[in-house]
Amino acid sequence: MCHEHPLSLFRHCPCCGSSHFVINNEKSKRCENCGFVYYFNPSAATVAVIVNERNELLVCRRGKEPAKGTLDLCGGFSDCRETSEEGIIREVKEETGLDVTETQYLFSQPNTYLYSGFLVHTVDLFFRCRVNNLSQAHAMDDAAELYWIPIDELRPELFGLDSIRQGIEKLLREQLL
């Protein structure tokens, strides 16, 4: 597994293919042949905060690594040419079958996500989501199961990803649920 800084894995310039792709600073590499500078920035990811009328939070059990089998909130990576709002709407539909009718940005959390042995740096954007037909929710895609957990029974330590655990703590601490 690769836990070193992701820039160390980029050995050739993505523009011209030169192996003279050197450290420019702590955030970038520069090609000594063509002058291209590559900045390594985090990927955008989204997280859905869905609360029902009984004051319960919709959580899922992760069906895939990383943190397979632990609790999570619905969400995932934003696609190219997609806003984060569009991304959370798509992710909720893919993982639960539910249609999001309204999104409200809450906050963001930095995160790292080990995928295929590569440490992906992300910024996870938390959104409060309103949805229709909550009773029709069912686990799909990479969500193995869905649960409604009463907010006063939430235990952050049961959530497997750091940013989600920290996000649950913030939601509880700042009474955002």
VOTI-994197 format. One line per field, with one value per residue (C-alpha): residue number from 1; residue in three letters; x, y, z. Coordinates in nm, 4 decimals, m for minus. Each point is the difference from the previous one (the first is absolute). Layout:
% residues N
n = [NUM; ...]
res = [Ala; ...]
X = [X; ...]
Y = [Y; ...]
Z = [Z; ...]
% end
This chain:
% residues 177
n = [1; 2; 3; 4; 5; 6; 7; 8; 9; 10; 11; 12; 13; 14; 15; 16; 17; 18; 19; 20; 21; 22; 23; 24; 25; 26; 27; 28; 29; 30; 31; 32; 33; 34; 35; 36; 37; 38; 39; 40; 41; 42; 43; 44; 45; 46; 47; 48; 49; 50; 51; 52; 53; 54; 55; 56; 57; 58; 59; 60; 61; 62; 63; 64; 65; 66; 67; 68; 69; 70; 71; 72; 73; 74; 75; 76; 77; 78; 79; 80; 81; 82; 83; 84; 85; 86; 87; 88; 89; 90; 91; 92; 93; 94; 95; 96; 97; 98; 99; 100; 101; 102; 103; 104; 105; 106; 107; 108; 109; 110; 111; 112; 113; 114; 115; 116; 117; 118; 119; 120; 121; 122; 123; 124; 125; 126; 127; 128; 129; 130; 131; 132; 133; 134; 135; 136; 137; 138; 139; 140; 141; 142; 143; 144; 145; 146; 147; 148; 149; 150; 151; 152; 153; 154; 155; 156; 157; 158; 159; 160; 161; 162; 163; 164; 165; 166; 167; 168; 169; 170; 171; 172; 173; 174; 175; 176; 177]
res = [Met; Cys; His; Glu; His; Pro; Leu; Ser; Leu; Phe; Arg; His; Cys; Pro; Cys; Cys; Gly; Ser; Ser; His; Phe; Val; Ile; Asn; Asn; Glu; Lys; Ser; Lys; Arg; Cys; Glu; Asn; Cys; Gly; Phe; Val; Tyr; Tyr; Phe; Asn; Pro; Ser; Ala; Ala; Thr; Val; Ala; Val; Ile; Val; Asn; Glu; Arg; Asn; Glu; Leu; Leu; Val; Cys; Arg; Arg; Gly; Lys; Glu; Pro; Ala; Lys; Gly; Thr; Leu; Asp; Leu; Cys; Gly; Gly; Phe; Ser; Asp; Cys; Arg; Glu; Thr; Ser; Glu; Glu; Gly; Ile; Ile; Arg; Glu; Val; Lys; Glu; Glu; Thr; Gly; Leu; Asp; Val; Thr; Glu; Thr; Gln; Tyr; Leu; Phe; Ser; Gln; Pro; Asn; Thr; Tyr; Leu; Tyr; Ser; Gly; Phe; Leu; Val; His; Thr; Val; Asp; Leu; Phe; Phe; Arg; Cys; Arg; Val; Asn; Asn; Leu; Ser; Gln; Ala; His; Ala; Met; Asp; Asp; Ala; Ala; Glu; Leu; Tyr; Trp; Ile; Pro; Ile; Asp; Glu; Leu; Arg; Pro; Glu; Leu; Phe; Gly; Leu; Asp; Ser; Ile; Arg; Gln; Gly; Ile; Glu; Lys; Leu; Leu; Arg; Glu; Gln; Leu; Leu]
X = [0.0000; 0.1086; m0.0115; 0.2622; m0.1047; m0.1807; 0.2325; 0.2829; m0.1860; m0.0028; 0.3338; m0.0764; m0.1477; m0.3653; 0.0415; 0.3175; 0.0896; 0.3439; 0.1625; 0.1385; m0.3049; 0.1394; m0.1256; m0.1042; m0.1227; m0.1928; m0.3154; 0.1296; 0.2410; 0.1474; 0.1213; 0.3536; m0.0637; m0.3340; m0.0531; m0.3353; m0.0767; m0.2352; m0.1663; m0.1354; m0.3368; m0.2643; m0.2966; m0.3479; m0.2270; m0.3501; m0.1773; m0.3792; m0.1562; m0.3576; m0.2211; m0.3573; m0.3021; 0.0836; 0.3386; 0.1970; 0.3049; 0.0229; 0.3255; 0.1319; 0.2364; 0.2942; m0.0052; 0.3494; 0.3462; 0.1228; m0.1637; m0.2309; m0.2671; 0.0146; m0.2658; 0.0055; m0.2155; m0.1103; 0.2187; 0.3038; 0.2289; m0.1237; 0.0305; 0.1673; m0.2328; m0.2361; m0.0697; 0.0265; m0.3772; m0.0540; 0.2475; m0.1790; m0.3352; 0.1479; 0.1755; m0.3117; m0.1999; 0.2679; 0.0346; m0.3599; m0.2352; m0.1251; m0.0522; 0.1576; m0.2284; 0.2178; 0.3629; 0.1540; 0.3779; 0.1062; 0.3830; 0.3054; 0.2593; 0.3389; 0.0499; 0.2191; m0.1545; 0.2095; m0.1177; 0.1783; 0.3120; 0.0050; m0.0621; m0.2558; m0.0210; m0.3557; m0.2051; m0.3310; m0.2914; m0.2858; m0.3515; m0.3326; m0.2279; m0.3773; m0.1403; m0.3383; m0.1437; 0.2382; m0.1782; 0.1185; 0.3710; 0.1946; 0.3726; 0.1560; 0.3413; 0.2748; m0.2433; m0.0494; m0.2816; m0.1921; m0.1011; m0.1866; 0.1834; m0.1548; 0.2214; 0.0370; 0.1373; 0.2680; 0.3470; 0.2672; 0.2527; m0.2139; 0.0637; 0.3013; 0.1253; 0.1778; m0.1806; m0.3420; 0.0781; 0.1238; m0.3035; m0.2393; 0.1809; m0.0359; m0.3668; m0.0678; 0.2226; m0.1412; m0.3556; m0.0284; m0.2248]
Y = [0.0000; 0.3492; 0.2409; 0.2471; 0.3393; m0.0523; 0.2406; m0.2493; m0.2461; 0.2353; m0.0623; 0.1163; 0.3234; m0.0543; 0.2463; m0.1124; m0.3264; 0.1220; m0.1673; 0.3419; 0.0638; 0.1517; 0.1408; 0.3619; 0.0502; m0.2005; 0.0140; m0.0360; m0.1509; 0.1721; m0.1423; 0.1158; m0.0717; 0.1665; 0.2168; m0.1563; 0.0387; m0.2518; 0.0899; m0.2907; 0.1082; m0.1989; m0.1610; 0.1214; m0.2459; 0.0394; m0.1231; m0.0131; 0.0902; m0.1311; 0.0235; m0.1286; 0.1335; m0.2279; 0.1772; m0.2973; 0.0196; m0.2195; m0.1968; m0.2840; m0.2873; 0.0079; m0.2874; 0.0626; 0.0941; 0.2213; m0.0587; m0.2729; m0.0936; 0.3258; 0.2683; 0.2849; 0.2752; m0.0140; 0.1870; m0.0276; 0.1718; 0.2838; m0.0750; 0.2288; 0.2715; m0.0547; 0.2373; m0.1398; 0.0506; m0.2114; m0.2542; m0.0469; m0.0331; m0.2701; m0.1828; m0.0116; m0.1382; m0.2620; m0.1158; 0.0232; 0.0443; 0.3231; 0.3268; 0.3053; 0.3030; 0.2555; 0.0334; 0.2326; 0.0246; m0.0457; m0.0218; m0.1811; m0.2389; m0.0956; m0.3741; m0.2679; m0.3022; m0.3082; m0.1338; m0.2797; 0.0614; 0.3720; 0.2626; 0.2405; 0.3389; 0.1353; 0.2886; m0.1455; 0.2443; m0.0728; 0.0815; m0.0161; m0.1721; m0.0069; m0.3022; m0.1333; m0.3375; m0.0889; m0.3324; m0.1139; 0.0185; m0.3171; m0.0774; 0.0068; 0.0475; m0.0027; 0.0320; m0.3509; 0.1015; 0.3107; 0.0912; 0.2776; 0.0824; 0.2355; 0.3062; m0.0385; m0.3540; 0.0912; m0.1303; 0.1642; m0.2777; m0.2445; 0.1982; m0.1377; 0.2984; 0.2804; 0.2898; m0.1585; m0.0706; 0.3589; 0.1274; m0.1917; 0.1466; 0.3511; m0.0543; m0.1058; 0.2621; 0.2888; m0.1356; m0.0019; m0.3073]
Z = [0.0000; m0.0757; 0.2946; m0.1225; m0.1334; m0.3310; m0.1853; 0.0511; m0.2244; m0.2977; m0.1684; m0.3534; m0.1309; m0.0979; m0.2909; m0.1767; 0.1794; 0.1076; 0.2987; 0.0980; 0.2173; 0.3198; 0.3289; m0.0436; 0.3583; 0.2628; m0.2165; m0.3545; m0.2512; m0.3046; m0.3288; m0.0827; m0.3705; m0.0821; 0.3110; 0.0976; 0.3731; 0.1629; 0.3304; 0.2015; 0.1404; 0.1875; m0.1721; 0.0889; 0.1766; 0.1408; 0.3133; 0.0527; 0.3345; m0.0197; 0.3089; 0.0146; 0.1919; 0.2988; 0.0399; m0.1338; m0.2288; m0.3105; 0.0120; m0.2103; 0.0583; m0.2407; m0.2455; m0.1374; 0.1206; 0.1451; 0.3383; m0.1334; 0.2549; 0.1971; 0.0113; m0.2494; m0.1420; m0.3639; m0.2439; m0.2194; m0.2468; m0.2167; m0.3709; m0.2528; m0.1311; 0.2933; 0.2873; 0.3504; 0.0335; m0.3131; 0.1360; 0.3322; m0.1779; m0.2277; 0.2852; 0.2201; m0.2948; m0.0774; 0.3620; 0.1263; m0.2953; 0.1592; m0.1874; 0.1639; m0.0282; 0.1816; 0.1083; 0.2573; 0.0406; 0.3640; 0.0192; m0.1387; 0.1427; m0.1479; m0.0362; m0.1491; m0.1652; m0.0775; m0.3352; m0.1856; 0.2085; m0.0891; 0.2668; m0.1501; 0.1704; 0.0088; 0.1304; 0.1168; m0.0339; 0.2412; m0.1226; 0.1801; m0.2501; m0.0153; m0.1781; m0.1089; 0.0984; 0.2840; 0.0497; m0.3446; 0.0895; m0.0692; m0.0079; m0.3460; m0.1643; 0.2687; 0.2934; 0.1442; 0.2392; 0.1039; 0.3556; 0.1755; 0.3242; 0.2583; 0.0247; 0.3764; m0.0565; m0.2563; 0.0866; m0.2180; 0.0723; m0.2043; m0.3196; m0.1861; m0.1988; 0.1879; m0.1667; 0.0546; 0.3665; 0.0442; m0.1907; 0.2278; 0.3021; m0.1455; m0.0863; 0.3591; 0.1662; m0.2015; 0.0084; m0.3769; m0.0093]
% end
